[in-house]
Structure formats: structure tokens, C-alpha cells
């Protein structure tokens, strides 16, 4: 049933909205990949079965939605309109929820979010700190809608921006995007309006709109959540982009490792085509635009724009020099606009509410909002969207709830393998493109990995180097050979084989890779190395000069011992040790046997009285202890 | 025609040319390994990196590869700036670690003051620098029998599935340095199509060598610039 005109769409929207309103209440069950892995499908099924045939069925509607973001506490259930949030919901809780909360209007305290410091139970979604501080633009509908139901999406505003855009001229749409100050959300932060403008200026009948859904940074999952949870926001943005630059073909390149995103996007495209929101003569405007999906080649480097285009052409995903921009010659050497998933998701909202609305949020040069995946040693792991300019401290403590176990904060790694570590001294840094770059890191796609004192910064750099050595396409010498040799040097450092001059060799190779590599993978690969050297050089020096790991993490350099005066024989370390290296009876002093100890630190983490300490292996050897 | 300044010297070039051609045409040499004038620029070896700037950039420079950078009127180029030379040294140092026994690489590295690599030498030395000249020739004027496979440090030139390539016609691109001795010799039907390059007469030892390999090029020289930088002194 095609919607033939903008006026017809308005009527369709009103009908969808009133259908939604006819359900007096809703049970929103998070079925993002994280909660699904935690058993959310069974919870959703239980709600569907329990509500069916119950008194509540007439008025209450249960929905499987996309990612709510608070992944740490899943499976998550939100009830509307009350806004009650239940965490860690199991299928066996469902009957009680339907009876007590849906029908009875009372809350179940044990399922409510518990504030860690005060111990208080918080009832409403909007009052939970994790959600309270968020401003959701790209993720505006995620968690509210069933991504497989286009009517639900439309009732919540999907395609409202497209309707408006088709009533404007392409120049007017470009002006709104320019006014918004939107910058690419994939990492580079290039002006979206500038990119669209140069594609619009390119003279060719055939142009392409591409969506980069290859999200490859370890620890990043914002694009996955958007593609899974609100695929229509991406489709809408792409059609608007096509209208603005004069393109009629869109392709979404989704990494092959996101099967649910592929399913939801495919479904969304079919539904949109059925309604005539994709295809020929969209809403009677005379504008044709269609979208297809291409699954990724299985490589991080395929997220690089020129490599992505080669991969789309059926070739091996390898980048090329970009002295001629893709907006002039990109896919098949035709003018192409490639933008990230989140960027496309922002576009519809910008056209609907106006560029000035978006630009009113954020900082001077970084307008609007940004999605972040907050992970690592943080209490509230999950996906959030905030206005640019919030400080790292606010993000990690107010929203993130602070460091797990209240251990000392050490650093936060932002920007994935191309980014860097920001230390405690810079916690009050407002998060935006410029500030993070000045600090030696970068925004990247929005990954934030929180690190505590039990993190070795040399090991962190090595982790990213290992990732990149496996992902380098291998075309150019500095990246292929350079990453390999960097990893060789770092393997030596963490094993205590560092030699004088190693740090200087690492710095020289870093410069060579930054200046010499063909693409940003190689050019930015040294960033984690350079930023950890900048703020934590003493750790490198300790590894090289003294064969010590100050954080007590590198196993070849570290061992553990029990402090006799403090040990109370609680036996926790004995139980934690995976190799039976600890002996001792309950209430007696325990002992770690060095010849069996593998330096994993499990005993250290398990000891409740801090009776275990770590020390350099050579120090232990000097003590003459076996 | 466009006019540029390269190392302080005015150089003219045809519009649409790349910087490398323009520089060499003006008598200024820039080292290369993966370049061949019959092929599209590859951008893999990075030796031809140069610093470029323009009026109005306030002296700010960017590093680009000359083989693929389009000439532009008013461009100011430095082929030997400190960071360009330093980066070339890093590249050669890395290549020397990869190919510690290859005469050409040792010679090039020595020219830049590097006699020993500062990195870990390849425990299985090879001559192959992955310049991809052989695979690119095989693609463009051959039968696409070989390609570069795998990524990162594991990258290598290989036939499909590591088996003797059924399409190989035994043209003078083979044998290539990384061709394992264990693979059966390719079919050696003489090339009959006019597309295929003429046979190279065998060298003194009777063996036929590739002329499409940067690390071991011999036989009929292609362009003077290639010969100058990459061919060891050998019959032309």
C-alpha cells in the first residue's frame, strides 16, 4: 500500500499514532544483541505469552525493541507510560511483573536499579543517572520502537524529516545540514555539509550514497545498535542525502559480523519499499531512490572509505591514495558520498527540527550530540548519547557510576586503535573533536575504554598493535612491516627483553609510520603508543631499564606474595588460584609457591584484606625465595 | 602545461601528469620501487614521498607520493626535506629487515646510510618486497593467473589456492622471486598473442628471469628511469 504524496503520509502518520495511543500501556523489552545474549528473547516471549489472554492484553502491548543502552543491567524492561525500569529481568519474573506492575500499578523493588553509593532504588527511567544526562538524537527512537514494525517507527516520527526535505529544494536541505554543523560521526569528523556540497557540484548523472556500517573498532557498538534498533533512521537519512546531492542509489555496507543488523535493515528496506518511501517517485515528488545492502569483507580495513568502495566493487578491500576525493571519483569512479551510520541517523532529525536546533547543542566546533560506548573498568557499561562538551569526569562518574570496585582511575582510551589514552589529570576535558585531538587522542567512533590502576599502559599499546597487525591490508611497507616490527618490540618489552634505545626506536618508527603510511590505519596505528608514551613514559622506562611492570600486569615481570602480618587465612586466594599454586588451611597463613605461580593475579583480586601484593620477579629472586 | 617549482628549480609538465613523471622529466630523480610507467601507480613502497606546498599555505607542507599526485600549477615541491629523507630511511630500514640478503635492497639502503637494519631481520629471508609489479602486469597485460593474497605481514604473491595456476602461460613475468620451489613449473607454452610481451633471451646461466620484479629485474630494460634506480648493472 503505497503512500502517494506528502499529504497522504501525514494521514498515515496520524493513523499510526492513534493506533499506538489505543494501547494504553506498553512493555518495552530490550532485544539488542547484548540483552539477547543475556536471555532477553525468553523474557520477551514470556511477556507475549503471559499478556495474551490476560485482562491486561486488551490494554497492554509488549514490544521487542532495540538496545536501551544500559547493557550492564540487562535484560532491561521499560514500562510506558509509567516509565518504570526493571533490570536483570528473568523469564520467571514476568508473571509477577504483569500481575503486580502492569495490572496492579505497584513496583517490584528487587528489580529496580539500585544506586551504588546511596543504595537507593530508583523507579523511573528518567531518574536513573545513566539515562538522565543523555540527549538522544541518533538514538532517538531506539528502545521505544519495534525495529521490525515500520508503522511503529512512523508513529514515533520516522520519515518526518524526509517529508520535509522533499518539500524543500536540495540547496535548502544542504543549508540546513550546514547550519547544523554536523561532522562525520565515523571518526574523522569531516564537515558533512562540505562533503555533500562537493558531491553536489560533481558533474555526473550517476552518483552514490554510501553508508559505512563496517564498525570495526574493538569496544564500539553504537552503529550496530542503530542499525538493529532503528534502521529507518539510517534509510531516511540516506534518501535525504540523495535528494540533496542528486544521487539515486544508496548502498549500506554492513560488516558481516552483524547478522541482526542485516536482518533488520533488510526488513526495513522491504517495508519502506512497500510504502513507497523507497523506489520510484517517492511520496509523489518525482524523486527516485533505492537502497541495497552489501555485506562486509571481514576486515577492519574495509571500514576505510576507499577500501570500502573497492570491496563494494568486488575487489580486495585495499585503500588507495586519496588525492582525488571520493566525491569526485569514488565508487566505480563516480561521485560518491560515504557517511557513517550515526551521521545518517542524525540527518533526519536535523532536517525535521532544523540545523539551528542541532547546533544549539554541543561546543563551538563540535555541534550536536555523539553516541559513546562506555566500556572497560566502569560500573555502568553501555551505550549512551550525549551533547558534545560534557566532561570525561561527568561521563565516567555521573553516568558511568565510576570505576568498578572503586579502584583508582588511571586512564580512558578513546577513539579505538587510532586513538589514545587520556590520564586522570585531564578528566575535566570537555569531550569534543578538537579537545581530544589536542590531548593526543581522538573522538574516533566513540569508544571509551575506562582503565584502572591494574592496567599496564605498555600492554594497552601492545593490545592495539596486535589488533592492527592482524588487520593491516599489507599493501604499503610502513604499515605492513612497521606494525610487525612494532609488535616485535612490544612483545620484547612486556617479556622483559627490552634493550636500551628501544623507546627511541619505537618513537622513530612511529614517526615513520605516521608520515609514510598509505592510509589512516597505518598513519594512526602509532597513536596509542605515542599517547601512552606521552602520559605514562615512566612505565615504559620501568619495563626497559628495570624489567618491571609498575601496574603488576605483565606476567613475565611480575609475581605475587602473601603478606604474613595481614593474612587471616580466609582461604579465598586458594579457591581463586587456577593452578593450585597456593597452600594453606583455613585460619592459617597461606603461601604462594613461586614455581607454580603463573602470575595471573586472581588471588590478588580475590583477597578481601589486601594481604597479597605483587612485586617484580627479579626482586622476588633477589630475596632468595624459590 | 603547468609550471611548478621542484627543489627550487622551475619545472613544466603536461596537465594531467603525475608529479613523478614531471620531476624525472625535469632531471630531478625521486627513488621508486613499485613504479612502472606501463602500470597504474600503486603507492605501496612509499619511497617517492615528497613534501608539497602552495602559495598561501604559509609554508605548511603535506607529504604525498609523487607517483600518484597530480601536477598542479604553482605547486612547490621538496624531494629531499628532512622528514622525507627520514621517512625513506625508515622504509628502507624496514625493507632491509624483510629482505636482508637482497642485493638491490642492500644497495638502496646503503645509499641512504643504512648498512644494517635496526629491526629484527626476517628469519626466512626473501627477495620479495611485495611491490606487486608481477601481479599488476599479470592483471593488465597477462591472464590474471597470480595475485597478492592474505593481509598484513602474511601477504604474499600466490596463485589461486596455492596450486600451480591453470591460467599461467609462462610469460616472462615468471619465475618470480617468491615462487616456492615446491610448485610445479607453469605451463610454458610460448605466448602467441600480440598482447604478451616478447620473450626475454635467457641470461648467462640459461635461466629465465622476470623483468617485472622490482627486486630482481634483468633483461630488456623498460624505461631509463626504472633502469637507473632498480636494475643492477647487467646487459642493458
Interface residues (C-beta under 8 A of the other chain):
Chain A: X299 X301 X316 X320 X321 X323 X324 X469 X470 X471 X472 X473 X474 X475 X476 X477 X478 X480 X481 X482 X483 X484 X485 X488 X505 X508 X509 X511 X512 X513 X515 X516 X517 X518
Chain B: X41 X42 X43 X44 X45 X46 X49 X63 X64 X65 X68 X69 X70 X83 X86 X87 X89 X90 X91 X94 X95 X97 X98 X118 X119 X120 X129 X130 X132 X148 X150 X151 X152 X153 X154 X155
